[in-house]
Amino acid sequence: MDLHFVDDVVRPTTRDELPSPLPGDALLAGGTSVMAEPGRDLRRLVDLTTLDWPDLTVADDGLEIAATCTIDRLVHADLPENWHARTLFRWCADSLVASYKIWHTATVGGNVCLALPAGSMTSLCSVLDASLLVWHPDGTDSVVSVADVVVGNQRNSLAPGDLLRSIHVPTAALTAPVAARRVSYAEYGRAGAVVLGRATDGGVVISVSGGTVRPFAIPVPSREPDEVVAACAAVVPEAAWFTDAHGTAEWRRAVVPHLVREVVTELGSAA
Ligand SMILES: Cc1cc2nc3c(=O)[nH]c(=O)nc-3n(C[C@H](O)[C@H](O)[C@H](O)COP(=O)(O)OP(=O)(O)OC[C@H]3O[C@@H](n4cnc5c(N)ncnc54)[C@H](O)[C@@H]3O)c2cc1C
């Protein structure tokens, strides 16, 4: 797309070359959203891909995913066999409306920062207890959770010039048994609601997303389905369920407990 209203494109290769934020800036990762729906005020693009971060770094304490790692790279990465959570990478990618063609360009960080309820990389980070490293324009850093960043439907908490650098997923989450369920009006494509689960010592973490304006990660010290369903119902507020073309709030609120029950049952039999 020819963005004739863009006056400048900055291509930093180091953190020092990142420009001070200006009104009309957009950080550009894969550009599948920036190019498709450029804001009317857009004047300058700051291309993050020229920073050339390694996509994926496997370490003793887990996996570091660069914000600019494409969804395709994550899905097809060669990762340790005992990282059971790998199965969720593909599963979450399949929950996007975006097909595998978009996965080649769309980035994990871009998906999180866009903060769409259908952002399944957000769902992934939520259930896997991911830590997000954010670079601030004054040179300081923060480490936050995905729930700190994705705060509403297409609303993130990043200030102008804040940049998501990477996502760290701890080994304990990667090696734990996981389970996933989604529900959608159509057999393929964008999910109406997504429930992910991860086994913990004697309990589970359930992530509810897709049908809520932001993800909810709910740790429950039990694998008793009724208790987990009740815990999830107590955490997700009424106002968080929303209606769009992919489902009504009522339907989503009604169907998610069934998905939670299935996820907990599967995790119980895996333990
Ligand atoms: C056909 C199609 C289907 C799609 N389906 C879905 C879907 O089902 N669910 C969904 O969530 N999205 C969907 N998208 C939107 C988009 O493709 C994805 O969210 C994608 O992952 C965004 O990544 P990107 O790298 O292209 O982001 P970009 O378009 O480059 O950026 C997206 C936003 O995030 C900001 N940003 C990007 N990287 C960073 C960073 N590191 N730090 C701070 N800010 C950053 C940008 O400034 C911009 O505001 C779809 C898009 C298309 C074209």
PDBQT file of the ligand as one rigid body, heavy atoms in Angstrom, charges set to zero:
ROOT
HETATM    1  C1  LIG A 301      -6.594 -11.032   6.904  1.00  0.00    +0.000 C 
HETATM    2  C2  LIG A 301      -6.173 -10.611   8.289  1.00  0.00    +0.000 A 
HETATM    3  C3  LIG A 301      -6.675 -11.324   9.370  1.00  0.00    +0.000 A 
HETATM    4  C4  LIG A 301      -6.312 -10.961  10.672  1.00  0.00    +0.000 A 
HETATM    5  N1  LIG A 301      -6.797 -11.695  11.725  1.00  0.00    +0.000 NA
HETATM    6  C5  LIG A 301      -6.473 -11.353  12.998  1.00  0.00    +0.000 A 
HETATM    7  C6  LIG A 301      -7.003 -12.080  14.112  1.00  0.00    +0.000 A 
HETATM    8  O1  LIG A 301      -7.768 -13.022  13.983  1.00  0.00    +0.000 OA
HETATM    9  N2  LIG A 301      -6.623 -11.685  15.357  1.00  0.00    +0.000 N 
HETATM   10  C7  LIG A 301      -5.772 -10.645  15.560  1.00  0.00    +0.000 A 
HETATM   11  O2  LIG A 301      -5.451 -10.342  16.701  1.00  0.00    +0.000 OA
HETATM   12  N3  LIG A 301      -5.274  -9.952  14.521  1.00  0.00    +0.000 NA
HETATM   13  C8  LIG A 301      -5.601 -10.260  13.262  1.00  0.00    +0.000 A 
HETATM   14  N4  LIG A 301      -5.103  -9.533  12.215  1.00  0.00    +0.000 N 
HETATM   15  C9  LIG A 301      -4.332  -8.325  12.504  1.00  0.00    +0.000 C 
HETATM   16  C10 LIG A 301      -2.802  -8.538  12.461  1.00  0.00    +0.000 C 
HETATM   17  O3  LIG A 301      -2.430  -9.193  11.280  1.00  0.00    +0.000 OA
HETATM   18  C11 LIG A 301      -2.241  -9.353  13.625  1.00  0.00    +0.000 C 
HETATM   19  O4  LIG A 301      -2.700  -8.887  14.880  1.00  0.00    +0.000 OA
HETATM   20  C12 LIG A 301      -0.709  -9.339  13.600  1.00  0.00    +0.000 C 
HETATM   21  O5  LIG A 301      -0.181 -10.280  14.511  1.00  0.00    +0.000 OA
HETATM   22  C13 LIG A 301      -0.126  -7.968  13.876  1.00  0.00    +0.000 C 
HETATM   23  O6  LIG A 301       1.278  -8.095  13.792  1.00  0.00    +0.000 OA
HETATM   24  P1  LIG A 301       2.138  -7.134  12.857  1.00  0.00    +0.000 P 
HETATM   25  O7  LIG A 301       3.559  -7.506  13.111  1.00  0.00    +0.000 OA
HETATM   26  O8  LIG A 301       1.709  -7.165  11.455  1.00  0.00    +0.000 OA
HETATM   27  O9  LIG A 301       1.802  -5.739  13.535  1.00  0.00    +0.000 OA
HETATM   28  P2  LIG A 301       1.876  -4.287  12.908  1.00  0.00    +0.000 P 
HETATM   29  O10 LIG A 301       0.783  -4.096  11.923  1.00  0.00    +0.000 OA
HETATM   30  O11 LIG A 301       3.259  -3.957  12.477  1.00  0.00    +0.000 OA
HETATM   31  O12 LIG A 301       1.573  -3.441  14.249  1.00  0.00    +0.000 OA
HETATM   32  C14 LIG A 301       0.348  -3.582  14.925  1.00  0.00    +0.000 C 
HETATM   33  C15 LIG A 301       0.279  -2.523  16.041  1.00  0.00    +0.000 C 
HETATM   34  O13 LIG A 301       1.191  -2.827  17.087  1.00  0.00    +0.000 OA
HETATM   35  C16 LIG A 301       2.199  -1.822  17.210  1.00  0.00    +0.000 C 
HETATM   36  N5  LIG A 301       3.442  -2.554  17.415  1.00  0.00    +0.000 N 
HETATM   37  C17 LIG A 301       3.925  -3.556  16.631  1.00  0.00    +0.000 A 
HETATM   38  N6  LIG A 301       5.025  -4.073  17.189  1.00  0.00    +0.000 NA
HETATM   39  C18 LIG A 301       5.250  -3.377  18.330  1.00  0.00    +0.000 A 
HETATM   40  C19 LIG A 301       6.243  -3.465  19.355  1.00  0.00    +0.000 A 
HETATM   41  N7  LIG A 301       7.225  -4.378  19.312  1.00  0.00    +0.000 N 
HETATM   42  N8  LIG A 301       6.181  -2.607  20.395  1.00  0.00    +0.000 NA
HETATM   43  C20 LIG A 301       5.177  -1.683  20.465  1.00  0.00    +0.000 A 
HETATM   44  N9  LIG A 301       4.203  -1.564  19.538  1.00  0.00    +0.000 NA
HETATM   45  C21 LIG A 301       4.246  -2.411  18.482  1.00  0.00    +0.000 A 
HETATM   46  C22 LIG A 301       2.147  -1.032  15.912  1.00  0.00    +0.000 C 
HETATM   47  O14 LIG A 301       2.596   0.283  16.081  1.00  0.00    +0.000 OA
HETATM   48  C23 LIG A 301       0.669  -1.117  15.577  1.00  0.00    +0.000 C 
HETATM   49  O15 LIG A 301      -0.053  -0.200  16.357  1.00  0.00    +0.000 OA
HETATM   50  C24 LIG A 301      -5.438  -9.869  10.892  1.00  0.00    +0.000 A 
HETATM   51  C25 LIG A 301      -4.935  -9.160   9.795  1.00  0.00    +0.000 A 
HETATM   52  C26 LIG A 301      -5.296  -9.512   8.514  1.00  0.00    +0.000 A 
HETATM   53  C27 LIG A 301      -4.739  -8.736   7.363  1.00  0.00    +0.000 C 
ENDROOT
TORSDOF 0
